[in-house]
C-alpha cells in the first residue's frame, strides 16, 4: 500500500468532486442558447420556427390591411351619405323658396287685397325673457293692413297648451290695443304649427284666398303649404326678422321645417291635430266704408 501525503490526498478529493464533462446537461445548455437539444425526444416550444414566424407576420399584416380597408370603406359611405343629405336639404329648401317667392310681398302698396289675413303665432317673449320682435312685428303688420283696407278680417292662430301660455289671446289683446275692433278678430286656438294654422284656415274657416302675415324667412314655408293645399295665398313680410343670420338657431330650424313641410304634404299625408266643426267668418265692411251709401243710391231710382 502506497501512502499519500495530505496535499496529494486533498488534490485527489478535489478532482473527485469535479463533474465529469460527459455528464453535463448539454440539452439544457443548448436550450438556453436557443439551439435544438441533442436529444430527439426533448423539444423546445418557446421559440417558433422561422417559417412559422413568417406566416404569423403575413397573417397579422393581412388582418391589419383588411381592418384599415373596412374603416376606409365605412368613412367613404358616411361621407357620401352626408354629402347626399346636404345636397337634398339644399335642393328642397331652394325648391320651396323658388316656388313661392313671387307670392311674398314686402310692400303693402303692391299687396293684393284679400278678405282675411292670417297671423301666424309665435311667442310674445324670447328665450331670455325679452319682448319678441317677431311677435310685435306680426301684430303691427296685421293692424296696419286692416287700417289700410288690405284685409277686412284677421285670424290669429297659435298654440294654447295651458292657461299660462296662449298665443291667440295675446295677439288679440295686442291688436285691440292698436285700434283693431274686437269683432273683426277670430282666435284659432289649435294652430300648433304652421301646417295646422294654414290647413285649418281652409278646412275649418272655409278660406281659399287669404293673406299670410309673418316674417319673410317663415313666409316661404307658409305659402308653400297653402299652395300645395290648393289655396290662393299671398304673404306680407312683417318687420322683426331682419336680424336673423343664416347660421342662427331660427334660420337652421326653418331649413329643417321646410323639409318637414315637404314630407307632410308628399309622403306623410299629414292632417291638423284638431279640426273641429266649421266656423263661418263674419266679414265686416272695410274701415272707412259707408255701408249706407249703396242703399241710398238704390232708393233714388
C-alpha positions as MATLAB code, in Angstrom:
seq = 'XXXXXXXXXXXXXXXXXXXXXXXXXXXXXXXXXXXXXXXXXXXXXXXXXXXXXXXXXXXXXXXXXXXXXXXXXXXXXXXXXXXXXXXXXXXXXXXXXXXXXXXXXXXXXXXXXXXXXXXXXXXXXXXXXXXXXXXXXXXXXXXXXXXXXXXXXXXXXXXXXXXXXXXXXXXXXXXXXXXXXXXXXXXXXXXXXXXXXXXXXXXXXXXXXXXXXXXXXXXXXXXXXXXXXXXXXXXXXXXXXXXXXXXXXXXXXXXXXXXXXXXXXXXXXXXXXXXXXXXXXXXXXXXXXXXXXXXXXXXXX';
ca = [
       0.000    0.000    0.000;
       1.359    3.356   -1.029;
       0.958    6.139    1.433;
      -0.168    9.623    0.105;
       0.743   12.890    1.531;
      -2.065   15.112    2.828;
      -1.564   17.520   -0.092;
      -1.933   14.716   -2.626;
      -4.999   13.429   -0.786;
      -6.756   16.825   -0.890;
      -5.926   17.289   -4.571;
      -7.364   13.905   -5.396;
     -10.525   14.622   -3.439;
     -10.949   17.949   -5.285;
     -10.621   16.151   -8.604;
     -13.165   13.568   -7.500;
     -15.786   16.187   -6.738;
     -15.347   17.941  -10.134;
     -18.181   16.754  -12.513;
     -17.327   14.745  -15.450;
     -17.659   16.614  -18.745;
     -19.641   13.711  -20.144;
     -22.408   14.213  -17.560;
     -23.008   17.951  -18.262;
     -26.662   18.683  -19.274;
     -25.972   19.557  -22.858;
     -29.678   19.697  -23.644;
     -30.269   22.372  -21.017;
     -27.337   24.459  -22.226;
     -28.446   24.124  -25.808;
     -31.994   25.115  -24.924;
     -30.764   28.164  -23.037;
     -28.674   29.095  -26.066;
     -31.686   28.822  -28.397;
     -30.479   25.646  -30.182;
     -32.394   22.434  -30.608;
     -31.389   19.866  -27.932;
     -29.340   16.878  -28.980;
     -31.964   14.534  -27.536;
     -34.671   13.987  -30.183;
     -37.270   13.382  -27.522;
     -36.803   16.813  -25.887;
     -38.419   19.624  -27.977;
     -38.369   23.348  -27.272;
     -41.707   25.224  -27.888;
     -40.644   28.647  -26.596;
     -39.106   29.816  -29.878;
     -41.181   29.250  -33.041;
     -39.580   28.047  -36.204;
     -38.566   30.697  -38.778;
     -41.252   29.658  -41.282;
     -43.898   29.912  -38.586;
     -42.727   33.429  -37.742;
     -43.084   34.440  -41.380;
     -46.615   33.014  -41.539;
     -47.621   34.865  -38.355;
     -46.323   38.183  -39.699;
     -48.092   37.707  -43.018;
     -51.381   36.842  -41.269;
     -51.170   39.823  -38.919;
     -50.322   42.182  -41.791;
     -53.265   40.900  -43.823;
     -55.597   41.443  -40.849;
     -54.378   44.993  -40.325;
     -54.800   45.787  -44.025;
     -58.309   44.300  -44.024;
     -59.378   46.340  -40.977;
     -57.919   49.534  -42.426;
     -59.733   48.916  -45.716;
     -63.011   48.348  -43.874;
     -62.600   51.592  -41.944;
     -61.877   53.492  -45.150;
     -64.951   51.986  -46.799;
     -67.165   52.949  -43.845;
     -65.792   56.501  -43.916;
     -66.437   56.740  -47.647;
     -70.042   55.614  -47.186;
     -70.548   58.054  -44.316;
     -69.092   60.969  -46.259;
     -71.116   60.048  -49.342;
     -74.315   59.763  -47.315;
     -73.651   63.073  -45.592;
     -72.963   64.769  -48.910;
     -76.171   63.408  -50.437;
     -78.186   64.518  -47.399;
     -76.743   68.047  -47.509;
     -77.430   68.283  -51.245;
     -81.007   67.056  -50.788;
     -81.655   69.566  -47.993;
     -80.251   72.384  -50.139;
     -82.332   71.394  -53.172;
     -85.593   71.056  -51.237;
     -85.095   74.395  -49.487;
     -84.411   76.180  -52.749;
     -87.422   74.478  -54.313;
     -89.688   75.792  -51.527;
     -88.269   79.325  -51.863;
     -88.285   79.453  -55.673;
     -91.800   78.041  -55.777;
     -93.218   80.765  -53.509;
     -91.042   83.854  -53.846;
     -93.432   85.527  -56.309;
     -96.229   85.401  -53.715;
     -94.271   87.078  -50.909;
     -94.623   90.886  -50.657;
     -92.625   93.406  -48.687;
     -94.637   96.470  -49.815;
     -98.255   96.864  -48.798;
     -98.881   99.026  -51.884;
     -98.228   96.027  -54.167;
    -100.021   93.524  -51.946;
    -103.330   92.249  -53.399;
    -106.441   92.791  -51.321;
    -107.991   89.849  -49.506;
    -110.916   89.469  -47.158;
    -108.975   87.648  -44.432;
    -105.480   87.914  -43.065;
    -103.981   85.005  -41.120;
    -101.451   85.981  -38.453;
     -99.205   83.009  -37.687;
     -98.486   82.699  -33.989;
     -95.215   82.976  -32.165;
     -94.190   83.527  -28.576;
     -94.512   87.102  -27.264;
     -91.177   86.669  -25.477;
     -87.742   85.400  -26.426;
     -85.866   82.663  -24.591;
     -84.191   85.189  -22.313;
     -87.496   86.793  -21.356;
     -87.256   89.860  -23.591;
     -90.139   91.048  -25.821;
     -90.087   89.118  -29.068;
     -89.657   91.487  -32.059;
     -91.212   88.896  -34.364;
     -94.414   88.831  -32.312;
     -94.605   92.636  -32.246;
     -93.853   92.827  -35.984;
     -96.646   90.416  -36.949;
     -99.214   92.193  -34.799;
     -98.156   95.605  -36.108;
     -98.322   94.417  -39.725;
    -101.802   92.924  -39.265;
    -103.115   96.124  -37.687;
    -101.583   98.199  -40.483;
    -103.072   96.054  -43.255;
    -106.516   96.255  -41.657;
    -106.351  100.021  -41.260;
    -105.213  100.367  -44.882;
    -108.131   98.264  -46.107;
    -105.919   95.470  -47.453;
    -107.787   92.935  -45.285;
    -111.244   93.005  -43.673;
    -110.886   90.301  -41.026;
    -107.995   88.863  -39.013;
    -107.475   85.310  -37.778;
    -104.855   84.974  -35.060;
    -103.695   81.355  -34.966;
    -101.287   79.862  -32.455;
    -100.638   77.408  -29.681;
    -102.660   77.238  -26.492;
    -101.121   74.421  -24.429;
    -102.161   75.661  -20.989;
    -103.635   78.586  -19.073;
    -100.250   80.295  -18.723;
     -99.423   80.342  -22.447;
    -101.965   81.474  -25.013;
    -100.658   82.912  -28.279;
    -104.047   83.747  -29.884;
    -105.309   85.541  -26.791;
    -102.100   87.564  -26.504;
    -102.267   88.543  -30.193;
    -105.947   89.507  -29.832;
    -105.115   91.792  -26.916;
    -102.204   93.394  -28.803;
    -104.354   94.044  -31.882;
    -107.132   95.646  -29.829;
    -104.569   97.940  -28.218;
    -103.559   99.027  -31.731;
    -107.113  100.031  -32.619;
    -108.421   96.923  -34.364;
    -112.095   96.287  -33.460;
    -112.527   93.092  -31.406;
    -115.372   91.830  -33.623;
    -113.098   91.566  -36.695;
    -110.637   89.255  -34.917;
    -111.110   85.475  -34.759;
    -108.947   83.368  -32.490;
    -107.781   79.934  -33.628;
    -106.525   78.044  -30.592;
    -105.411   74.927  -32.497;
    -102.625   76.456  -34.579;
     -99.939   74.300  -33.001;
     -97.675   74.705  -36.004;
     -97.688   76.420  -39.372;
     -99.197   73.430  -41.185;
    -102.114   73.273  -38.735;
    -102.798   77.025  -38.947;
    -102.879   77.066  -42.768;
    -104.799   73.802  -43.162;
    -107.398   74.854  -40.581;
    -107.930   78.154  -42.397;
    -109.220   76.083  -45.297;
    -110.849   73.123  -43.533;
    -112.448   74.955  -40.585;
    -112.866   78.569  -41.706;
    -113.622   77.771  -45.353;
    -110.952   80.039  -46.861;
    -109.254   79.560  -50.214;
    -107.870   83.073  -50.600;
    -106.006   84.718  -47.724;
    -103.072   86.908  -46.765;
    -100.444   85.249  -44.565;
     -98.759   87.623  -42.126;
     -95.352   86.627  -40.794;
     -91.635   87.320  -41.285;
     -90.029   86.739  -44.677;
     -87.995   83.640  -43.724;
     -91.220   81.997  -42.494;
     -93.473   83.234  -45.307;
     -91.964   80.891  -47.925;
     -92.970   77.778  -45.994;
     -96.448   79.099  -45.156;
     -97.175   79.979  -48.797;
     -95.773   76.621  -49.948;
     -98.148   74.732  -47.656;
    -101.143   76.825  -48.752;
    -100.368   76.371  -52.445;
     -99.992   72.611  -52.111;
    -103.387   72.553  -50.346;
    -104.830   74.187  -53.493;
    -105.329   77.582  -51.909;
    -104.581   81.023  -53.388;
    -102.314   82.687  -50.836;
    -100.152   85.772  -50.677;
     -97.857   86.705  -47.825;
     -96.920   90.038  -46.320;
     -93.483   90.279  -44.697;
     -93.799   91.656  -41.204;
     -90.901   93.534  -39.592;
     -88.856   91.971  -36.830;
     -86.883   89.327  -38.697;
     -84.032   91.359  -40.148;
     -81.501   90.312  -37.500;
     -81.812   86.584  -38.239;
     -78.486   85.380  -39.624;
     -78.079   82.365  -41.927;
     -76.412   80.360  -39.130;
     -78.740   81.420  -36.340;
     -80.844   78.901  -34.466;
     -84.025   80.269  -36.057;
     -82.639   80.028  -39.603;
     -81.343   76.468  -39.121;
     -84.643   75.407  -37.591;
     -86.505   76.866  -40.572;
     -84.345   74.890  -43.018;
     -85.460   71.612  -41.460;
     -89.039   72.861  -41.030;
     -89.247   73.293  -44.813;
     -88.107   69.698  -45.262;
     -90.793   68.614  -42.809;
     -93.418   70.577  -44.766;
     -92.465   68.728  -47.961;
     -92.714   65.393  -46.157;
     -96.065   66.342  -44.608;
     -97.581   67.047  -48.000;
     -95.979   64.473  -50.286;
     -95.174   61.485  -48.072;
     -96.895   61.600  -44.681;
    -100.341   62.841  -45.779;
    -100.487   64.902  -42.598;
    -103.715   66.406  -41.257;
    -104.115   69.022  -38.489;
    -104.048   67.713  -34.948;
    -107.508   69.155  -34.299;
    -110.115   70.160  -36.849;
    -113.450   70.686  -35.155;
    -116.706   71.946  -36.691;
    -116.717   74.539  -39.483;
    -116.718   78.176  -38.421;
    -118.102   80.841  -40.690;
    -116.135   84.104  -40.812;
    -118.406   87.150  -40.434;
    -116.841   89.684  -42.734;
    -117.273   93.300  -41.653;
    -117.024   96.091  -44.217;
    -113.595   97.634  -44.687;
    -112.796  100.504  -42.329;
    -113.996  103.896  -43.571;
    -116.595  102.456  -45.944;
    -120.106  103.887  -45.558;
    -122.462  100.945  -45.978;
    -125.488  103.210  -46.180;
    -124.337  104.786  -49.456;
    -125.381  101.917  -51.743;
    -128.809  101.737  -50.111;
    -129.338  105.490  -50.509;
    -128.316  105.343  -54.144;
    -130.657  102.470  -54.796;
    -133.602  104.270  -53.220;
    -133.045  107.204  -55.534;
    -134.125  105.354  -58.664;
];
